[in-house]
Amino acid sequence: MDINKIKTFVAVAEKHNMSQTGLSLDPSVISRHINDLEKYYDVKLFIRKPKTLELTPEGQLLLNKARHLVEEFESLKFVLSGKEIHEMNGSLSVFTPTTLASIFLLYYVADFKK
């Protein structure tokens, strides 16, 4: 299965709309991707309503798994390109009421810095 079709499905499922996905794809291509997935899995993924799309139970199950799959593919790009982040650097600013900082936050700062 093409990962681009999975990415398209996730975008459509999160927006409940094929035309507002934020993808630079023609709506007919988006529709074709969804239809291909429905044929591949032999299930209906969306209930098409006049102004929105509603996930079927099978669509919700696929969305839960597909989000994880897309995250894994995105992280794989960094691993293969050698840009994997092993440690964080830079500054961190925390704005909090004084009471919270003195009682709670300072307790955890030492471990965070390690």
N, C-alpha and C positions, 0 to 999 in steps of 0.2 A: 504494500500500500504506500502511496506517495505521501510523504510527510507534509507537503504543501496542502494537500486535501485535508489532512488532519488539522493543520493550522487554520485553514479556512473555516472548517467546522467549529473550532473553538471560538473564533472571532464572531461568527454568526450566532452561536449559542449564547455567548456572553452579552451580545447586543440585542438579541431577539429580533433581528432585522437583517436582511441581506444587503440593504443599500447603505447602511451606516456602520460598516465593519471597520473602517479605517484602513482597509486593504486597498492597494492600487490595482484592483482587478475589476474587470467589467462584470456587471451583475449576472450576465449570462454565464460567465466562467464560474462565478461563485455558485450559481444554481447547478451547473454541471458537476462541480466538485461534490456538492451535497448529494445529488442524484447518484453519482458514482459510489459514494460511501454507502448509501442506502441499498444499492444493488449488491455491493461487495458483502455487506453484513446481512443482507436479506431481511432488513427491518425498516420500519418507518422511524425516522429520527425526529421529525418535527410534525406538529399539527399546524397546518397553515391557516392562519386567521386573517381577516381583511387587512389589519394594520400591524400585525405582529406575528411572530413565530413562537410556538410553545413546544418545549421539549417533551417527547414521549418518555416513558420510563426507560426504554432502551437508549434513547438519546441522552438522558441524564447519566446513565451508567457509562456511556461512551465518553461524555464530557469529563467525568471524574477521572477516567483513565487517560484520556487524551491530553489533559492539562499536564499531567506528570510526564507523559511522553514528549511533549513539546519542550518542557523544561530540560529534560535530559538531552534532547537534540541540541538545544541552544548551548548547554554547558559543554557538550562534546565539541562544538566549534572552538571554544577557548582551549580545551585540552589539546586538540590536534594542531592548533596554531601556535602552541607553546606559550599562550598568554594566560594560562591558568593562574589564578590568584592564590598564593599560599599564605600570605599574611596581609593584614590591612595596615595602611599607614595614613598619615595626615592628622588633622586635629578633629576633635569632637567637642562640640559646644552643647552644654546641657543647661537649660533655663528652668529653674524650679523654685518653689517657695523655700525660704531659709530653713524652716522647720523640717521639711522633707529631706533636704540635703544633709542637714546635720545629724539627723536620727537614722535615716534609712540609706541614703545614697552613698555616703562615705564608707559604710560597711563593705560595699561591693567594689569600690574603685580599685583597690589593690589587686584583687583577682582579675578584674577587667584589664588592667594594664599589663598583666602577665600574658 
